[in-house]
Structures are given as C-alpha cells and as structure tokens.
Amino acid sequence: MNNLTGSMKDVAFATSPREFDLPYSTTLEEIMQKLNARRAAFQMPFQIKGGVPGQRISFEKEPNVDVGLWLYLKDGTHIRIQPVITEAKMSVGGMRVDKNSALRKGLKGATVGLATERGAYIDTVTETVKKILNGETVEDYVAPEVPVETKDWMTTFLLCFFLGGLGVHRYYVGKIGTGILYTLTAGLFGIGYLVDFIKILCGKFTDKDGNLIRREKK
C-alpha cells in the first residue's frame, strides 16, 4: 500500500507546476531576451505566445516524454512553469498499444517510470531557467548518448506464439501499422504470423528500428 501511495505521489508531482521568485522585478519580454541569449542551454525551442491561456513563454513538446512547458510571470517577480502533457494514446481492440503503453514499456515503465522521466525533465528546465535569470553560468545542452535497446526475445516469442494471429508481438516491438494489419487479417491469414514465428526462432525478427531481437546466450 505504501509503494502504491508513493507511486501515485510521483505521478502527481510529475505534472505539477514548478514555481520560484526572482529577487528583482522584470517583464516576460526581458525574460525571453535572457533565455534566448542562452538558447543553447535548452533541449527544446521556445517562443512568446498569447491566447486564451494568457501570455507566456512556451517550450515545444519534448517528444520522448510527451510534455511541453509554459512559463508564466506574475507580479513581475513570481515564475510559474506549467507542464502541459500531450500524451498520444492509441488502442486496438480495447488494448492500449502506443509507445507509453504497458505492452510497449511494461507496467512500471508506463506509469511510474514515465512520471519520473517527465519530472526530471521539468526540474532540469526549471533549474536552467532559474540560473539564467539569476545571472548564473549554465552549460549548453548536450543530448545524451542513447544505448541501443532491443525488446526481450522470450516476451516476443510468447506473444507471437499465443497472440500472433492478433499481431500483439508486432505492437510490442513498435510495429504498430503492421500490428493493426495483422489484427484485421488474423496474422495475414496465418501466413505472416507463421513467417514471424520462424524469424523469431531463428533470431531474424527485428523491432521498428531494425534491431535484431535475439535470445541471450548463457
């Protein structure tokens, strides 16, 4: 129960706004000028926007964690950074199959893990903004090297063996388009399912990025 409560708090915190006060009074335009002078320190581009939500500096969505950021200024000194979650969801036959689904990321990755990634991104941007506005030195943003990760062979094998006719193994490896096709055609009338099964057994089946899914050697 305590673990569940902690997980719910993590999810809630990931979408909560971050706020801080400046030791001086300023305008949104002046903030934009200071941030723009250190644009290289940010992962995503930004611009001043207006409209119904009010005038703000809007950071474009970070696609890996599906979150954008809106920076508001109140009373000339109070900064509020509001996360804007724009998660794209996709379901087939009542089963969620998008990139953040439990099928694709595992239950933990689709809930607490994703919340942790969102929270870390929001905190990083907030801290960078705070340092720049306080005249502190910040380094340029450097994209981290992402190791190549392939899906688990045994999971792929079992999904194909038991649910291959529905294309579930293809949803798992990120091949959503052909997964839907398999669902609608019973695994390409059984032929596509059989070919995939043989490829998985031989270590020739690939994920959406072309990475081979192979059984780990002991």
N, C-alpha and C positions, 0 to 999 in steps of 0.2 A: 504493500500500500504506500509506504514511504517513497519507494522508487517511482511509482506511478505519479504521486503528487509532485515529486521533483521534476519528472519529465514534463508534466503539464506546465510547471512554472517556467521551464526552459523554453517551451514553445511560445508561451505568452510573452516572455521577455524578448524573444527574437523579433517580435512585431511591435514592440512598444517604442515610443519616441525617445530620443536622447536629447537632453537639454543642459545648457550651461549658460552662465552670464559672463559678459565681457566687462573689463574694468574701465571701459570708455563707451561713449555714445557714438553710433555710426549709422549708416544707411545701407540698404540692400545693394545699392549700386556700388558703394565703396567696398562692401564685402566681395562682390563679384569681381571687382578690379584686383583685389588682393589674391583671391583664389585663382583667377585667370593668369596672374603673373607666375603662379606655381602650378599650372595645369598639369605639368608632367608628373606631379606627385600623386595624381588620382588615376584610378583604374578606368573610370568611365567619364565621358564628356558631360558637360553641364551648361545650362543657359538660364537666363531670367525668363520666367513665364508669369502670366496673369491668369485671368479666367475666374470661374466660379470658386475654385479652392483658395483664391487670393494670390497676391503677388508673392513669388517665391523663386528660389534658385532650384532648378530641377535637374537632378542627375539621371542620366539614362539608365534603363534597367540593366542590372548585372545578370546576364543570361544564365549563368551556371546556378545561381541561387534564386532566380526569378524575383528580384527585388529592386525597385528604384527608390530614390530618396528625394524628399522635398525639404529644403532649408527655409525656415521662416524666421523673420526678425520681429520682435515685439518690444515696444517702448525704447527702441534704439540700442538696447543692451542685452536682451534675452534671446538666445539662439535655441530654436527647436528644430530638430532633424527628424522628420516623419518618414518611416519606412512605408513603401507602397508595394504590397505584394501583388504580383500579376502572374500567378501560377497558372500555366496552361494544363488543363486536365483532359484526358481522353479515356473513354470507356468503350469496351466492346462486349456486348452480351452481358452488361452489368458488371464486368470486371474492369477495374482501372488498369490501364496499360501504358500511361505516359511515363516520361523519364523519371518522375519523382514517385512513382507508384511502388507499393510494397513488392510487386512482382519484379520490377526492374532494379530496385535498390535494397530490397529486404525491408522488413518491418521497421527495424531501428533506423536504417538509413532514410526511410521515407517519412519519419516523424522526428525523433529527437536529433538524429544526425543532420538532417536538413535544417532544423531550427538552430543548431549550433553553428552551422556554416553561415546562415543568414545573420545571426547575432554577431559573429566575428567580423563579417564584412561591414555591418553598420557601425560597430565600435571602431574599426580601423578608419573609416571615412570621418567619423565624428572627431576622433583624436587628431587626424591630419588637419581638419578644418580649424580645430581649436588652437593648434600650434601655429598655424599660419596667421590667424587673426591676432594671436598674442606675440607675433614677431619672432617666433622660434624657428630654428632651422629644421627643414624636413627634407628627406631624400626623395629622389624620383621613384615612381612606382616601377617595379621590375616584376614581370609576370613569372610566377614560379614554374619550375620545370615539372611537368605532369608525367609521372611514370605511366607506361602503358599497362593497363589492367584489363585482363580478359575475364570473361564470365566463367563460372565454375563448370567444369566438364560434367561432373556427376549430376548436377542440377539440370543442365541442358539435356543430358541423356534421359533422365527420368521424366522430364516434361515432355520430351518427344515421344518416349515410349508409351506414356499413359494418355497424353493430351495432344499428341502430334497432329491428329486429324483436325483439331481446332486451331493449330498454329501457335499454341501457347509458348512453345520453345523459341519461336521467332520473335514474339513480343519480348521475351526475356533477354534476348541478345540485342534488342534495339531495332529489329527489322519490322517496324510497325506496319508499313504498307503491305508487304507480302504476308504478314501475320493476319491482317484483315482478309486478304485474298484466300488464305488457307481456311479461315473460319467460314467464309461464304461458300467454299467449294469442297469442304471436307478434305483438306490437305491436298488440293489439286487432284481430287478424285482418287486419293490414295497414292498416286504416283510421286508427287512432290514430297509427301510425308516419308515414303519409303527411301527416296534418294537422300533426304536429310538424315534419316536414321543411319544409313550406311556411311555417310560422310562423318557423322559424329563418332561412330565406332572406329573409323579409320583416322580420326584426328584431322580431317579436311574441312570441317564446318567452321565458318567464320562469323564474327559479330558484325555489327553495322559498319565498323571502321575497317573491316578486312583482316582483323587479327584472328589467327587460328585459335580455336578452343580445343585444347588437348588435355589428356589425362596426365596428372602429375606423376612423375616417376618416383618410386620409393627407393 
